[in-house]
Each structure stands twice: as structure tokens, then as C-alpha cells.
Amino acid sequence: MSQNHQFQNKVAIVTGAGTGMGADTAMLLAERGAKVALVGRSEAPLQEVAAPSGASRAPRPWTGRRAASALMSCNRA
């Protein structure tokens, strides 16, 4: 399996994804094939991380209630 597809068919939820290491981690995972959910306190920085994505699967921003709901659903599974 090539490094560019090592996370194919995987889902990653990255908290703190609007800046710094969280943003870098989200982009790396997306570039390597993962479906990425970006979670953070403010939507604007998350949109900036998602927008320039050269990845085949752009990260998806989640904030507020939507993020909390998604994280709670994962916890129940």
C-alpha cells in the first residue's frame, strides 16, 4: 500500500484542527486518504484549513453542537 493511501477507508476526527499541529495533522491524514472531520471552537479557521486542500477528500469542518453530537455518537458505538 502506498503511503498516499495508507488511511484509505478510515475516518479521523481531529480536535483543535483550526491551527497549528491540529491543522497539519488533519491535512496529512486527508492527503493520505482518510475522511477527516475538523473540530474546533471557531468555524472560520476550520474553513481555511479545509479550503486549500489538495487532497482527494477535503477535511470537513464541524463546530459547536454538530461536533458535540458527532463525538457523542462515536462514543456510543
GROMACS elastic network, one bead per residue, 0.5 to 0.9 nm:
[ bonds ]
;  ai    aj funct       b0    kb
    1     4     6  0.82733   500
    1     5     6  0.67114   500
    1     6     6  0.63057   500
    2     5     6  0.55981   500
    2     6     6  0.62995   500
    2    32     6  0.89173   500
    3     6     6  0.51734   500
    3     7     6  0.84490   500
    3    32     6  0.65696   500
    4     7     6  0.79634   500
    4     8     6  0.86510   500
    4    31     6  0.64845   500
    4    33     6  0.65349   500
    5     8     6  0.51825   500
    5    31     6  0.79852   500
    5    34     6  0.79933   500
    6    10     6  0.89881   500
    6    32     6  0.58723   500
    6    33     6  0.66546   500
    6    34     6  0.82190   500
    7    10     6  0.53985   500
    7    11     6  0.80800   500
    7    29     6  0.70128   500
    7    30     6  0.82525   500
    7    31     6  0.89774   500
    7    32     6  0.56589   500
    7    35     6  0.84232   500
    8    11     6  0.85803   500
    8    32     6  0.71347   500
    8    34     6  0.53640   500
    8    35     6  0.80203   500
    9    33     6  0.73358   500
    9    34     6  0.63848   500
    9    35     6  0.74491   500
   10    33     6  0.76720   500
   10    34     6  0.50726   500
   10    35     6  0.62737   500
   10    36     6  0.86012   500
   11    34     6  0.55557   500
   11    36     6  0.58869   500
   11    37     6  0.77541   500
   12    26     6  0.80493   500
   12    29     6  0.75667   500
   12    30     6  0.87995   500
   12    34     6  0.65848   500
   12    35     6  0.62405   500
   12    37     6  0.62424   500
   12    38     6  0.86131   500
   13    26     6  0.83377   500
   13    35     6  0.86220   500
   13    36     6  0.59055   500
   13    38     6  0.62856   500
   13    39     6  0.70781   500
   13    71     6  0.83325   500
   14    17     6  0.57162   500
   14    22     6  0.64751   500
   14    23     6  0.82316   500
   14    25     6  0.75869   500
   14    26     6  0.62139   500
   14    36     6  0.71624   500
   14    37     6  0.62069   500
   14    38     6  0.53258   500
   14    39     6  0.59140   500
   14    40     6  0.85144   500
   15    18     6  0.83421   500
   15    22     6  0.65894   500
   15    23     6  0.89959   500
   15    37     6  0.84921   500
   15    38     6  0.64169   500
   15    40     6  0.58770   500
   16    19     6  0.67916   500
   16    20     6  0.82423   500
   16    21     6  0.81470   500
   16    22     6  0.51756   500
   16    23     6  0.73745   500
   16    38     6  0.76919   500
   16    39     6  0.60380   500
   16    41     6  0.77190   500
   16    46     6  0.89926   500
   17    20     6  0.75618   500
   17    21     6  0.75492   500
   17    24     6  0.78309   500
   17    25     6  0.77476   500
   17    26     6  0.65077   500
   17    37     6  0.87715   500
   17    38     6  0.53865   500
   17    39     6  0.58002   500
   17    40     6  0.59624   500
   17    45     6  0.81727   500
   17    46     6  0.64840   500
   17    49     6  0.77395   500
   17    61     6  0.86604   500
   18    21     6  0.89939   500
   18    22     6  0.66530   500
   18    23     6  0.54457   500
   18    38     6  0.74803   500
   18    39     6  0.75958   500
   18    40     6  0.61226   500
   18    41     6  0.82883   500
   18    42     6  0.76697   500
   18    43     6  0.79873   500
   18    44     6  0.80266   500
   18    47     6  0.80097   500
   18    48     6  0.77015   500
   18    49     6  0.64010   500
   18    61     6  0.89330   500
   19    22     6  0.59722   500
   19    24     6  0.77593   500
   19    45     6  0.69115   500
   19    46     6  0.79855   500
   19    49     6  0.79116   500
   20    23     6  0.54729   500
   20    24     6  0.63593   500
   20    25     6  0.86637   500
   21    24     6  0.50012   500
   21    25     6  0.59095   500
   21    26     6  0.84705   500
   22    25     6  0.51289   500
   22    26     6  0.61471   500
   22    27     6  0.86841   500
   22    38     6  0.86536   500
   23    26     6  0.51672   500
   23    27     6  0.62827   500
   23    28     6  0.86654   500
   23    38     6  0.82704   500
   23    46     6  0.81213   500
   23    49     6  0.63494   500
   24    27     6  0.52602   500
   24    28     6  0.61792   500
   24    29     6  0.86625   500
   24    49     6  0.87190   500
   25    28     6  0.51537   500
   25    29     6  0.61632   500
   25    30     6  0.85864   500
   26    29     6  0.52675   500
   26    30     6  0.61885   500
   26    31     6  0.86016   500
   26    36     6  0.64897   500
   26    37     6  0.80432   500
   26    38     6  0.70874   500
   26    49     6  0.83454   500
   26    50     6  0.89446   500
   26    59     6  0.69973   500
   27    30     6  0.50861   500
   27    31     6  0.60356   500
   27    32     6  0.85706   500
   27    36     6  0.83849   500
   27    49     6  0.76686   500
   27    50     6  0.81485   500
   27    53     6  0.71750   500
   27    54     6  0.88820   500
   27    55     6  0.77781   500
   27    58     6  0.82856   500
   27    59     6  0.73394   500
   28    31     6  0.50795   500
   28    32     6  0.62488   500
   28    33     6  0.88804   500
   28    34     6  0.89377   500
   28    55     6  0.88546   500
   29    32     6  0.51195   500
   29    33     6  0.65158   500
   29    34     6  0.54708   500
   29    35     6  0.78433   500
   29    36     6  0.70603   500
   29    59     6  0.89524   500
   30    33     6  0.52374   500
   30    35     6  0.62299   500
   30    36     6  0.60956   500
   30    53     6  0.82608   500
   30    54     6  0.88932   500
   30    55     6  0.58212   500
   30    56     6  0.75002   500
   30    57     6  0.60129   500
   30    58     6  0.64784   500
   30    59     6  0.64473   500
   31    34     6  0.74034   500
   31    53     6  0.82509   500
   31    54     6  0.73835   500
   31    56     6  0.70750   500
   31    57     6  0.75922   500
   31    58     6  0.85126   500
   32    55     6  0.78992   500
   33    36     6  0.89972   500
   33    55     6  0.77337   500
   33    56     6  0.73153   500
   33    57     6  0.69317   500
   34    57     6  0.73143   500
   34    59     6  0.87920   500
   35    57     6  0.62542   500
   35    58     6  0.76182   500
   35    59     6  0.67003   500
   35    60     6  0.81642   500
   36    57     6  0.78781   500
   36    58     6  0.73722   500
   36    60     6  0.61464   500
   36    61     6  0.86365   500
   37    59     6  0.56984   500
   37    61     6  0.59609   500
   37    62     6  0.65852   500
   37    67     6  0.87943   500
   38    46     6  0.64714   500
   38    47     6  0.89942   500
   38    49     6  0.85788   500
   38    50     6  0.81765   500
   38    59     6  0.62529   500
   38    60     6  0.55887   500
   38    62     6  0.56162   500
   38    63     6  0.80939   500
   38    67     6  0.86602   500
   39    42     6  0.87062   500
   39    43     6  0.85802   500
   39    46     6  0.74865   500
   39    60     6  0.86113   500
   39    61     6  0.62088   500
   39    63     6  0.57237   500
   39    64     6  0.85800   500
   39    67     6  0.62934   500
   40    43     6  0.70178   500
   40    45     6  0.83358   500
   40    46     6  0.70128   500
   40    61     6  0.80837   500
   40    62     6  0.70089   500
   40    63     6  0.56819   500
   40    64     6  0.79675   500
   40    67     6  0.82111   500
   41    46     6  0.89604   500
   41    62     6  0.89939   500
   41    63     6  0.60949   500
   41    64     6  0.68950   500
   42    45     6  0.63899   500
   42    46     6  0.70707   500
   42    63     6  0.66442   500
   42    64     6  0.82745   500
   43    46     6  0.51601   500
   43    47     6  0.61665   500
   43    48     6  0.87632   500
   43    61     6  0.69469   500
   43    62     6  0.73256   500
   43    63     6  0.61151   500
   43    64     6  0.88018   500
   44    47     6  0.51586   500
   44    48     6  0.64063   500
   44    49     6  0.88746   500
   45    48     6  0.50434   500
   45    49     6  0.63834   500
   45    50     6  0.87466   500
   46    49     6  0.51123   500
   46    50     6  0.62195   500
   46    51     6  0.85796   500
   46    59     6  0.88100   500
   46    60     6  0.82081   500
   46    61     6  0.54986   500
   46    62     6  0.78886   500
   46    63     6  0.86424   500
   47    50     6  0.50453   500
   47    51     6  0.58745   500
   47    60     6  0.82389   500
   47    61     6  0.63395   500
   48    51     6  0.52772   500
   48    52     6  0.70720   500
   49    52     6  0.66193   500
   49    53     6  0.72447   500
   49    59     6  0.77638   500
   49    61     6  0.85875   500
   50    53     6  0.57203   500
   50    58     6  0.59023   500
   50    59     6  0.51822   500
   50    60     6  0.65184   500
   50    61     6  0.70375   500
   51    54     6  0.88372   500
   51    58     6  0.76241   500
   51    59     6  0.84624   500
   52    55     6  0.88710   500
   52    58     6  0.85537   500
   53    56     6  0.80688   500
   53    57     6  0.80797   500
   53    58     6  0.56671   500
   53    59     6  0.76410   500
   54    57     6  0.83217   500
   54    58     6  0.75521   500
   55    58     6  0.58095   500
   55    59     6  0.85563   500
   57    60     6  0.88536   500
   61    67     6  0.87042   500
   62    65     6  0.85697   500
   62    66     6  0.60926   500
   62    67     6  0.50153   500
   62    68     6  0.87461   500
   62    70     6  0.86998   500
   63    66     6  0.58848   500
   63    68     6  0.77232   500
   64    67     6  0.55382   500
   64    68     6  0.63493   500
   64    69     6  0.86851   500
   65    69     6  0.58966   500
   65    70     6  0.84376   500
   66    69     6  0.52089   500
   66    70     6  0.61904   500
   66    71     6  0.86516   500
   67    70     6  0.51260   500
   67    71     6  0.61002   500
   67    72     6  0.85259   500
   68    71     6  0.51855   500
   68    72     6  0.61011   500
   68    73     6  0.85988   500
   69    72     6  0.51543   500
   69    73     6  0.61938   500
   69    74     6  0.87549   500
   70    73     6  0.51201   500
   70    74     6  0.63885   500
   70    75     6  0.87625   500
   71    74     6  0.51602   500
   71    75     6  0.63309   500
   71    76     6  0.89290   500
   72    75     6  0.50136   500
   72    76     6  0.64637   500
   73    76     6  0.52803   500
   73    77     6  0.66520   500
   74    77     6  0.54256   500
